[in-house]
Amino acid sequence: MDGKINLALIYGSTREGRFCDRIVNWAVSEISGRSDFALDLIDPATFDLPTQHGRKESAGLADLTRRIGKADAFIVVTPEYNHGYPAALKFLIDSVSGPWQAKPVAFVSYGGISGGLRAVEQLRQVFAELHAVTIRDSVSFVDPWGKFDTDGRLLDPDAPRKAMATLLARLRWWAVGLRNARKVAPYGEIAA
Protein backbone atom coordinates (compact mmCIF):
# COMPACT_ATOMS: atom_id res chain seq x y z
CA MET A 1 0.00 0.00 0.00
CA ASP A 2 2.38 2.72 -1.26
CA GLY A 3 5.47 2.07 0.91
CA LYS A 4 6.38 3.06 4.44
CA ILE A 5 4.67 5.95 6.16
CA ASN A 6 7.01 8.47 7.79
CA LEU A 7 5.39 8.76 11.21
CA ALA A 8 6.41 11.47 13.65
CA LEU A 9 5.51 10.69 17.25
CA ILE A 10 5.47 13.93 19.25
CA TYR A 11 5.99 14.16 23.01
CA GLY A 12 3.45 16.56 24.50
CA SER A 13 5.19 17.28 27.79
CA THR A 14 8.49 18.79 28.85
CA ARG A 15 7.89 18.55 32.61
CA GLU A 16 10.71 17.26 34.76
CA GLY A 17 9.95 13.66 35.73
CA ARG A 18 7.20 13.54 33.10
CA PHE A 19 4.97 10.49 32.81
CA CYS A 20 4.87 11.12 29.06
CA ASP A 21 7.99 8.97 28.62
CA ARG A 22 6.10 5.85 29.74
CA ILE A 23 3.23 6.51 27.36
CA VAL A 24 5.61 7.26 24.48
CA ASN A 25 7.62 4.09 25.20
CA TRP A 26 4.42 2.05 25.13
CA ALA A 27 3.36 3.66 21.84
CA VAL A 28 6.80 3.05 20.33
CA SER A 29 6.63 -0.63 21.30
CA GLU A 30 3.22 -0.92 19.59
CA ILE A 31 4.43 0.84 16.43
CA SER A 32 7.84 -0.85 16.19
CA GLY A 33 6.22 -4.25 15.69
CA ARG A 34 4.87 -3.01 12.36
CA SER A 35 6.87 -2.77 9.15
CA ASP A 36 4.67 -0.12 7.50
CA PHE A 37 5.91 2.86 9.56
CA ALA A 38 9.27 4.63 9.74
CA LEU A 39 9.23 6.29 13.16
CA ASP A 40 10.71 9.67 14.13
CA LEU A 41 10.47 10.75 17.78
CA ILE A 42 10.05 14.51 18.23
CA ASP A 43 10.63 15.67 21.80
CA PRO A 44 10.23 19.41 22.43
CA ALA A 45 12.53 19.06 25.45
CA THR A 46 15.44 18.24 23.12
CA PHE A 47 15.01 21.04 20.59
CA ASP A 48 16.86 24.31 20.87
CA LEU A 49 13.82 26.39 20.00
CA PRO A 50 13.71 30.16 20.50
CA THR A 51 11.93 31.35 23.65
CA GLN A 52 9.46 33.39 21.63
CA HIS A 53 7.99 33.31 18.17
CA GLY A 54 9.67 35.64 15.75
CA ARG A 55 11.22 35.97 12.35
CA LYS A 56 14.68 34.83 13.37
CA GLU A 57 15.58 31.30 12.24
CA SER A 58 17.42 28.98 14.63
CA ALA A 59 19.07 25.61 14.04
CA GLY A 60 16.49 23.93 16.28
CA LEU A 61 13.59 25.51 14.43
CA ALA A 62 15.07 24.56 11.06
CA ASP A 63 15.46 20.94 12.23
CA LEU A 64 11.91 20.85 13.59
CA THR A 65 10.51 22.30 10.34
CA ARG A 66 12.45 19.74 8.27
CA ARG A 67 11.23 16.82 10.37
CA ILE A 68 7.58 17.97 10.37
CA GLY A 69 7.89 18.46 6.61
CA LYS A 70 9.28 14.94 6.09
CA ALA A 71 6.48 13.28 8.09
CA ASP A 72 3.47 11.77 6.33
CA ALA A 73 1.50 11.47 9.59
CA PHE A 74 1.68 12.34 13.28
CA ILE A 75 0.79 10.86 16.63
CA VAL A 76 0.72 13.39 19.44
CA VAL A 77 1.11 11.95 22.93
CA THR A 78 -0.42 14.54 25.22
CA PRO A 79 -1.17 14.81 28.89
CA GLU A 80 -3.98 16.96 30.17
CA TYR A 81 -2.80 19.75 32.46
CA ASN A 82 -5.52 21.92 34.03
CA HIS A 83 -8.13 20.81 31.48
CA GLY A 84 -5.85 21.59 28.53
CA TYR A 85 -2.69 20.60 26.72
CA PRO A 86 0.81 21.79 27.70
CA ALA A 87 2.23 25.14 26.61
CA ALA A 88 5.41 23.48 25.28
CA LEU A 89 3.31 21.43 22.86
CA LYS A 90 1.44 24.54 21.67
CA PHE A 91 4.74 26.36 21.14
CA LEU A 92 6.11 23.44 19.10
CA ILE A 93 2.97 23.25 16.96
CA ASP A 94 2.87 27.01 16.37
CA SER A 95 6.58 27.15 15.48
CA VAL A 96 5.84 25.46 12.14
CA SER A 97 2.89 26.12 9.85
CA GLY A 98 2.93 24.90 6.23
CA PRO A 99 4.47 21.45 6.81
CA TRP A 100 1.43 20.33 8.87
CA GLN A 101 -0.95 20.87 5.95
CA ALA A 102 -2.90 17.98 4.45
CA LYS A 103 -1.44 15.41 6.85
CA PRO A 104 -3.27 13.23 9.39
CA VAL A 105 -2.84 13.61 13.14
CA ALA A 106 -3.81 11.02 15.75
CA PHE A 107 -3.72 11.28 19.52
CA VAL A 108 -2.65 9.17 22.49
CA SER A 109 -3.67 10.98 25.65
CA TYR A 110 -3.48 10.51 29.37
CA GLY A 111 -4.64 12.25 32.49
CA GLY A 112 -7.04 12.07 35.41
CA ILE A 113 -10.69 11.23 35.05
CA SER A 114 -10.93 12.40 31.43
CA GLY A 115 -7.84 10.50 30.25
CA GLY A 116 -6.62 13.61 28.47
CA LEU A 117 -9.62 13.86 26.15
CA ARG A 118 -10.22 17.54 26.96
CA ALA A 119 -6.68 18.29 25.76
CA VAL A 120 -7.31 16.26 22.59
CA GLU A 121 -10.52 18.14 21.80
CA GLN A 122 -8.65 21.45 22.05
CA LEU A 123 -5.82 20.12 19.87
CA ARG A 124 -8.32 19.11 17.19
CA GLN A 125 -9.26 22.78 16.82
CA VAL A 126 -5.61 23.84 16.59
CA PHE A 127 -4.78 21.27 13.90
CA ALA A 128 -7.91 22.15 11.91
CA GLU A 129 -6.62 25.72 11.70
CA LEU A 130 -3.30 24.37 10.35
CA HIS A 131 -5.20 22.42 7.64
CA ALA A 132 -4.21 19.08 9.18
CA VAL A 133 -6.73 16.24 9.40
CA THR A 134 -7.32 14.74 12.83
CA ILE A 135 -8.58 11.19 12.95
CA ARG A 136 -11.38 10.21 15.27
CA ASP A 137 -9.77 7.08 16.69
CA SER A 138 -7.50 7.63 19.67
CA VAL A 139 -6.01 5.93 22.70
CA SER A 140 -6.79 7.38 26.11
CA PHE A 141 -5.37 6.41 29.49
CA VAL A 142 -7.55 7.38 32.47
CA ASP A 143 -5.49 7.67 35.67
CA PRO A 144 -2.50 5.89 34.09
CA TRP A 145 -0.11 6.14 37.04
CA GLY A 146 -0.98 2.72 38.44
CA LYS A 147 -1.46 1.00 35.08
CA PHE A 148 2.22 0.39 34.31
CA ASP A 149 4.67 -1.82 36.17
CA THR A 150 8.08 -0.59 37.39
CA ASP A 151 9.62 -1.52 34.03
CA GLY A 152 7.07 0.62 32.17
CA ARG A 153 4.98 -2.26 30.83
CA LEU A 154 1.22 -1.84 30.69
CA LEU A 155 -0.39 -4.19 33.23
CA ASP A 156 -3.64 -4.76 31.30
CA PRO A 157 -2.69 -4.14 27.66
CA ASP A 158 -5.60 -5.67 25.74
CA ALA A 159 -7.96 -2.69 25.33
CA PRO A 160 -5.21 -0.08 24.70
CA ARG A 161 -3.47 -2.43 22.25
CA LYS A 162 -6.71 -2.96 20.31
CA ALA A 163 -7.39 0.81 20.29
CA MET A 164 -3.83 1.47 19.07
CA ALA A 165 -4.16 -1.10 16.28
CA THR A 166 -7.31 0.66 15.06
CA LEU A 167 -5.64 4.08 15.38
CA LEU A 168 -2.63 2.92 13.34
CA ALA A 169 -4.74 1.29 10.64
CA ARG A 170 -6.86 4.40 10.18
CA LEU A 171 -3.84 6.72 10.41
CA ARG A 172 -2.11 4.71 7.69
CA TRP A 173 -5.20 4.90 5.46
CA TRP A 174 -5.34 8.69 5.79
CA ALA A 175 -1.57 9.06 5.42
CA VAL A 176 -1.47 7.11 2.15
CA GLY A 177 -4.48 8.92 0.73
CA LEU A 178 -3.24 12.38 1.67
CA ARG A 179 0.34 11.67 0.57
CA ASN A 180 -0.94 10.61 -2.85
CA ALA A 181 -3.17 13.68 -3.04
CA ARG A 182 -0.24 16.00 -2.16
CA LYS A 183 1.76 14.43 -5.00
CA VAL A 184 -1.02 15.07 -7.51
CA ALA A 185 -1.79 18.61 -6.32
CA PRO A 186 0.43 20.15 -3.60
CA TYR A 187 -1.91 21.51 -0.96
CA GLY A 188 -0.19 24.89 -0.66
CA GLU A 189 -0.82 25.55 -4.35
CA ILE A 190 -4.59 25.16 -4.15
CA ALA A 191 -6.39 28.47 -4.53
CA ALA A 192 -10.02 29.45 -4.92
LUMSE-376135 format. One record per residue: x negated, z, y of N, C-alpha, C in turn. Coordinates in steps of 0.05 Angstrom, whole numbers, plus 5000, padded with zeros to 4 digits. Atoms other than C-alpha are relative to their C-alpha. Example, Ala and Ser with C-alpha at 12.3 -4.5 7.8 and 13.67 -1.06 7.14 Angstrom:
2
498250004976475451564910498250005024501649994976472751434979501550145022
This chain:
192
498350004976500050005000498250005025501650044976495249755054497750195005502449854997489150185041500450295009500049724993487250895061501150045028499049924974490751235119497950205012501749814986486051565169501850225012498349774994489252245175498450215015501249784985487252735229501750254997498649745002489053455214499050175023500749864975489153855279500650304998499749714998488054605283501550065026498549934976493154905331499150255014500849744988489655565346497050015004502949944995483055775376499550305001500349714999484256525371497850104982502049875017478656955345501450134976498849895025480157155273502649864993497550155003485656625271500849974970498950055026490156565210500149704994499850295003490355815222498049894979502050105020484055725179501150014972498949985027487855955117502049784995498050215003493555475130498749734999501450255001488854905145498649964973501350025026484855045082501949934978497950065020491255035041500849705003499250284996493354375073497849814991502250175009486454075061499949984969500150015030486754264987502349834990497750175008493653924982499449705005500650274992491153295017497749884984502550105013484353244983500549914971499350095027487653144915501149724999498850274998490352474940497849805009502050204993486351834945500949815022498950184980490751504998499550095029500649914973488251915057497050055004502749934991481551955093500350215021499449774983481552635126497950065021501749914978478652835193501150255012499149744989479153565215499250025030500449974971479953655290500750285008499849724993478754365313499450035030500649974972479554495388497950215007502149794996474955095381497249894999502750125003469154625365499449785020500450214980470054125421499050125026500949934974466354175486501749865021498150124981472454005528499750135027500149884973472654105603502050235002498249774997476154735627502649935015497650094987481154335668500149694997499750295001484053635666499049885026501050144976480753155713499149724993500850285004477652475719497249984988502850005009470652675697500050004969500350035029468852455626497950194990502049835013465252935580499549894972500650095027461952815512502150094981497949895017467053265479502649845002497650154995472852895510499849714989500450275011469952215491500250014970499849975029469152455419502950044991497249955007476252725417501649745003498550254995479052075446499449804978500850195021475151655395501350084973498949915026477552075336503149985000497150044999484852075359500749704998499650295001484251325369499749894972500650105027481451225299502350084980498049905018487051625266502549814998497450145005493151275235502350195001497949805002497051925229498850275006500949734993496652665247501750204985498649755008498453335217499050215019500649784982498653895268500750264986499549735011497854595239500250195024499649844976500855045291501350284993498749745001502355785296502250005022498149964978508056035339499150265014500849774983505656495395502150035022498049944980511056815438502149775003497850205002516356305416499049725009501050264992511755715432497449934985502550085012505455345412497750085019502249904984498455545436499149815022501050154976495555325503497749824992502350165008489255065470500949744987498950245012493454575429501249825021498950174978497154335491497849875016502250114985490554235527498849774985501150215016487853825469501849755000498150235000494153395465499949865027499850134973494353275540497349885009502750114993486853105543499849704993500150275010488352435509502949895003497350104998494251975522500549754983499550245014494151255498499650004970500550015029491151365429502150144982497949885016497151775407502349804994497750185001501951195417500549864974499150155023505850895360498650094974501149885024502951375308501750244992498449785009506551885265498650275000501049724999505752635272501750174983498649815017507653155220499050285007500749734992507453905226500050194975500149775018505354505183499950235019499949784980507355135220500150274985499849735011507055875210500550205023499449794980509356505245501850214988498249795009514157085241502549904988497450065012521457015225500749705001499350284998521956295248498049824986502050165014515756055210498749795018501350194982513255695272501849775008498350234995519255235277500749975030499550034971520455395351497749855013502350154989513455155366500149714993499850285009514654525325502149855017498050134984521054365363499049935028501250064974517354415429498049774998502150215004511653975402501349734996498650255004516653445382500649875027499550114973518553365456497549905013502650084988511253325477499249734988500850255013509652785425501849775006498250224992515852385443499249895027500950094974513252345514497549834998502550155005506652075487500549754983499250235016510451535448499050024972500649955028508451845382502650054985497549975016513551885325499650254982500249765017514652575295501849964976498350035024517252595224501550264995498249785004522853055204498850214981501049825021519553345142497650165009502249834991515053935153499650224978500549765016512054545119499950245019499849774982513655225148499550254983500649745013510755905128501250235017498849774987515156495148498350254991501649765006511057135153497849954979501950095020505056825118497850204993502349825003500257415123499850124972500149895027502057695054500349794978499450215020502957025020497549864989502550115009495656865008498350234988501749805011490757234964497450035016502549954984483857484988498249765001501550245000480856814970501349775015498550214985485956435012501849834985498250155016490056174955502950095004497149944997497656144963501050134974499149855024500856654916502349864986497750135012507356264905500149725011500450264988505455534917502149794995498250215008511255154887501649875022498450114979515955074946498349875022501750134980510454944998498749754990501350245012506954454951502049774999498050215001513454064941500649905028499550084972514854065016497749835011502350154991507753815029499949734988500050265013508353264978502049815014498050164986514653015013499049925028501150054973511353085082497949774998502150205003505352675058501049724993498850265007509552135026501349865024498650114977513752045088498149935022502050064980507752085134498549754994501450255009504251545094501849755006498250224995510451095098500049925030500050054971510751165174497249905009502750094992503151085181499549714993500450285008502950435142501749825017498250164985509050155178499149975030500850014972506550335248497249875003502650144999499350115233500449704999499550295002501949435212501349905026498750094975506349395274498149995023502050004978500549575320498149764997501750245004496549005289501449755009498550234992502048505301500449995031499549984971503648745372499050275010501149744990499149285403502150135019497949864986503849815430499650005031500649984971500449875498500549745015499650264987501649135511503049935002497150064999509249175503501050075028498849964974512849095569502849905000497250084998520049025589500349725013
